[in-house]
Amino acid sequence: MEEIWNGILRAIELIVTLNPEVMEITARSLIISFTAATLAAAIDIPLGGLIELRVFRGKRALVDLIQTLYGLPTVTVGLLVFLLLSRSGPFGSLELLYTPTGMVIGQMILISPILIGLTISALRGVSPHIRDTAISLGANEGQVIRTIIKEARFAVVAAVLIGFGRALSEVGVAMMIGGNIRDYTRVLTTSIALQTSMGNLETSMALGIILIGISMILNLSLSRFQGR
Amino acid sequence: MAFLEIRDLGKSYGQAQILKDINLGVEKGEILGLIGPTGSGKSTLLRLIDLLEEPSRGTIILEGRAVSGRPEKERIAARRRMAMVFQKPVMFKSNVLENVTFGLMVRGEGQAEQRKEKARAALQAVGLSGYESRDANTLSGGEMQRIALARAIVLEPELLLLDEPTANLDPRSASAIDSLLQSLAGGRTAVILATHNMMQCRKLADRVAVLVEGRITALGRSEDILGQEKRSGTSGWKVPGSDLPW
């Protein structure tokens, strides 16, 4: 118990004194996960719109599959992306393994089912009359999708925040693709795993408290958006 | 050849035949009244003309060119010559001005300021000047109906489709809208007005089509069709081809 209490005190000290290593790891985590969430959103929100608004054979099976992939194990995605980016893999020549870019790609793949699936759910909440009205006023398919996404904007932003939270808190992709290289690919989750295995519980707890703090801010933002 | 021609049009949903063998023509500057009881297929017919749905049979022809059953690009081009006011209009989650400029924006007409000017003029025409910055979804049903009308007339459509446009309005507002619609008569716009309101139809329509159970049972000059009306007890009007008073 004393160890935990000391850990909390040390954690507070590291945070209050803005410990350079802790701050750097935190900033790197935020940048990588924010980039992954933003790029994934740019692709997945329109894709979700297309899937929801188009009528095609196998649509229901596709939506079921996307929803099944919400809980995709992070180590499985890590392994898949590792095989793709490793030297002998199809994209080995790009030399993205053990780089922040590789981590971004891995996290994008990880959170895409969530973003696409939640976008589809958000758009289903928009009255079909909105779609008819937009089409009737002369909107083309792209304009209709944009209009409906705008109508569901709070739910769509909530989906992006959920995706960002998932990217920030995952450890499998960050460890397998990033390699936990100090000053380069080390992020909050991989650092917590490393510090714990080394017995540095205070640092580990400081990073854990920061991660929980960010998650709380995300959840508060999410509640605010979902309440609209 | 009429501006809008409908030939042998039919629409089915599964086994249910909603529209059967519809043949109609509408000229520019003409107001065609479409009357019929609830469930007779008036709204479905307007949705087919607006190309929101594909007919099961028959053809919709706009100025000599078939527009139904065509690729989406051609359907959009045809739709951009029309505007429709739905029976229960919905508003986009934005202010009144953005709602009214929406159609102009997606059609790529004019600069932002020109679009706003046109929208203000349309709002004035429907008696809603000063409503520009109001949240469109907080307005009353009648106000929404008038905004929907402004959203349609601002497009200066060649074909205006109106589905019970004054159903939610008080008599004074309805009368103002009727005057606005009358001002369109003789111009470049063909109007199809679906309504329950015989008085409105008689006042506005040049010709009237009576739709009963998905079939046109009478079509002719307004005075010829509605002149045959007679009271059926206290239950409402009766029109040719219909045993259903409403």
Interface residues (C-beta under 8 A of the other chain):
Chain A: S127 H129 I130 D132 T133 A134 I135 S136 L137 G138 A139 N140 E141 Q143 T147 K150 E151 R153
Chain B: R47 D50 L52 E72 I76 R79 R80 M82 A83 M84 F86 K88 P89 V90 F92 K93 F102 G103 V106 R107 R151 L155
